[in-house]
Amino acid sequence: MVREYSARGLALERALELAGISRSQYYYVKKPGKPGRQATTTTQRMAEGTMVICDNAEVVQTIEGCNTPLN
């Protein structure tokens, strides 16, 4: 719609204002691939005063081993 009115002579800024979109939204081009950050495979945690890197599976096992209710 913006391109059509812009092609007919309406200033691009005015067409974007009427459509209610910003210039960055108008010029945005989606890139191929999945959006967002990739999932991590390790986690940092404190052990005896030092930072230790452990596998995420170890963290999950620790959480599943807790029998404390969340309430």
C-alpha positions as CSV (number, residue, x, y, z in Angstrom):
1,M,0.0,0.0,0.0
2,V,2.8,2.4,0.9
3,R,4.7,1.6,-2.3
4,E,1.6,2.1,-4.4
5,Y,0.9,5.6,-3.0
6,S,4.6,6.5,-3.1
7,A,4.7,5.5,-6.7
8,R,1.7,7.8,-7.4
9,G,3.6,10.8,-6.1
10,L,2.9,10.9,-2.4
11,A,6.0,11.5,-0.3
12,L,7.3,8.3,1.3
13,E,7.4,9.9,4.8
14,R,3.7,11.0,4.5
15,A,2.7,7.5,3.2
16,L,4.4,5.8,6.1
17,E,2.8,8.2,8.6
18,L,-0.7,7.5,7.2
19,A,0.0,3.7,7.2
20,G,1.3,4.0,10.8
21,I,4.6,2.3,10.3
22,S,8.2,3.5,10.8
23,R,10.9,3.7,8.2
24,S,12.8,0.8,9.8
25,Q,9.6,-1.4,9.5
26,Y,9.2,-0.4,5.9
27,Y,12.8,-1.2,4.9
28,Y,13.2,-4.4,7.1
29,V,14.2,-7.5,5.1
30,K,13.9,-10.8,6.9
31,K,17.0,-13.0,6.8
32,P,16.9,-16.7,6.2
33,G,17.3,-19.1,9.1
34,K,15.8,-19.4,12.6
35,P,15.3,-16.3,14.6
36,G,16.9,-15.7,18.0
37,R,19.9,-17.0,19.8
38,Q,20.8,-20.7,19.7
39,A,20.3,-22.8,22.9
40,T,23.2,-23.2,25.2
41,T,24.7,-26.6,26.0
42,T,26.6,-25.6,29.2
43,T,25.9,-23.5,32.4
44,Q,28.1,-21.6,34.7
45,R,27.6,-22.2,38.5
46,M,29.5,-21.5,41.7
47,A,31.2,-24.5,43.4
48,E,33.4,-23.9,46.4
49,G,33.9,-20.2,45.6
50,T,34.9,-20.7,41.9
51,M,33.0,-20.6,38.7
52,V,32.5,-24.1,37.2
53,I,31.2,-24.9,33.7
54,C,28.8,-27.9,33.8
55,D,26.6,-29.6,31.2
56,N,22.9,-28.6,31.1
57,A,21.9,-32.2,31.6
58,E,23.6,-32.0,35.1
59,V,21.5,-28.9,35.9
60,V,18.3,-30.6,34.9
61,Q,19.1,-33.7,37.0
62,T,19.7,-31.5,40.0
63,I,16.4,-29.7,39.5
64,E,14.5,-32.9,39.0
65,G,16.1,-34.3,42.2
66,C,14.6,-31.5,44.3
67,N,11.4,-32.5,46.0
68,T,10.6,-29.0,47.3
69,P,7.3,-27.7,46.1
70,L,7.3,-24.3,44.3
71,N,4.5,-22.8,46.4
